[in-house]
Amino acid sequence: MKGSLLAAILTVVLVFSGFHLDGQSAPSQNIPPQTMRLCIQPHCLNLTWAGDHYEGREDGSPTLVWRYWITNWDSTKVEFSGKTVNPADGVYPLEATFTGELAPGGGSILNGSAAWRVGYSQSGIVAYTLVWDNQPSNKAAIGDIAVAQAPRRSTTNPNILLPPGASEAFASYPAEVRAILQPEYPLTPADAERPCSETKQITDANTAVEIGKFAFRAGEIDRAGCWIDYSIQPLQSVRGPSSAGCWHS
């Protein structure tokens, strides 16, 4: 069972959302890269920055398997957390917290350790390696990093993981609604906070839907409704109607 769980760790996606930089003038090596390779031997995933998280895939596969959220990335400590896209045991996803240190000059992580768990009965600690091309062209764009908050557990219902921007009210929503409101596309902090008066400044339907979903998660129902409605008409979103059910119900 342990071997299959470790294999599962590296066959799913972690989502990174937000991190701490080593000051406003942080050295370029302290900026997370756009692409990396994560290995828990003998399994490896290729990680790609997607605007507000990294997407992890096996070699040659288009299937998204882990999502990773960065919670700290500076010269003294690297930490990120995440979970698998699918349940690891049929019920719970595999969740993990990864820690380590930036190697001098960047390009890899030293002393990488991952504490994992599946539900409340299985857990462990394994070593991992993380390497990347340290060229400037591989740096993530700091201005594009989305909602600077890692997923966290609800204080009122610890079984529910609150996605970026979610208030405690999110934990009280029905499970079907929480599933609909999960983030699916990158969203910058500036866009996440846009008021209804700025709808015409957004021409991308997916962005409009994500703003509405972010507002729903934050408990801002009126702002959520105007953005979801705007995504449907005039932007013709095919994803908007499912979220509109949260607004019009």
Helices and strands as residue ranges (DSSP letters): H 2-9, E 13-14, G 28-30, E 35-40, E 43-49, E 54-57, E 66-73, E 78-87, E 93-102, E 109-118, E 122-127, E 129-131, G 136-138, G 142-144, E 152-153, E 161-162, G 168-172, H 175-180, H 189-192, G 196-201, H 205-217, H 221-232, H 240-248
